[in-house]
Amino acid sequence: MSAHCQLTGRKPGFGNAISHSHRRTRRRFDPNVQQKRYWVPSLGRHVRLTLSAKAVKTVDSIGIEAAVARLRARGERI
């Protein structure tokens, strides 16, 4: 599963892991993405979305219909 949120567009960040001896190696900060399944009444079917934890709260707040409208406006295939 790709670490990319479909609604917010959140992607991995990159930085350094710093050891006790202060050696630096590259590391990756992945967002907390989950696969969620929602029933969309206007489509008459379930949709499976890859969302970050913040995006799940956003869908709870604005509703799945508004979230699907945002994805469609961006040209995302659902």
N, C-alpha and C positions, 0 to 999 in steps of 0.2 A: 504494500500500500504506500503510495506516494505521500510524503509529509506536506500536503498542500490543502488548504481549506478552500472549498468551492465558493462559499459565501463571502468571507472576508478577504480571501486572497493571501492569507498568512502563509509564509514559507519558512524554511529553516534559516536560522541565522548562523553565522560562522564566527569563530573566535579562537582563542588559545586555551588549552588546558595547561595549567602551570603546576608543576610538581613541587615537592618539598625543597628540592635543590634548585628550584626556579628555572628549570628547563621548560621551554615552551614547545608544545606540539599542537597542530591544528585539530580542532574539534568542531562538532556541529550541534547546535541547539535546535532540536525539533519541536514544533508546536504540538500541543496535545490534540491530535486529530482522531476522530472516532467515525465509524460508519453508522449512520442513523437511517432508519426507515420510517417514512412519513406517509400517511394517507392524504392524497390531494383530491378533494371532492370535485374540483373543476375538471381535472383530467380523468377522474373515475378510476384511479389506480394508485398503487404505492410507488414512491420514488425512493431510491437509496442515495443518500448524499454523504460525502466525506466532509465533515465539519469539525472545526476546532471547538473546544469547550465553550469559548466565548460566543461562537456562532450558534451553538445549541441554545444558549440563553437568549440570543437575539431572535431566533425563530420562535421561542416561547413568548417573547414580548410582542413581536410584530405579526406573528402568524405565518403559517406555511404558505398561504396564497401570496402574501406580499414578498416573502423570501423567494418563491419561484418566479415572481414577476421581476425581481432584481436580477436573478440568474439569467432569465430570458433576455432582459434588456442588455446584458453584457455579452449575449451571444453564446452562452454556455448551453451545451446540449444536456437535456435532462432525461 
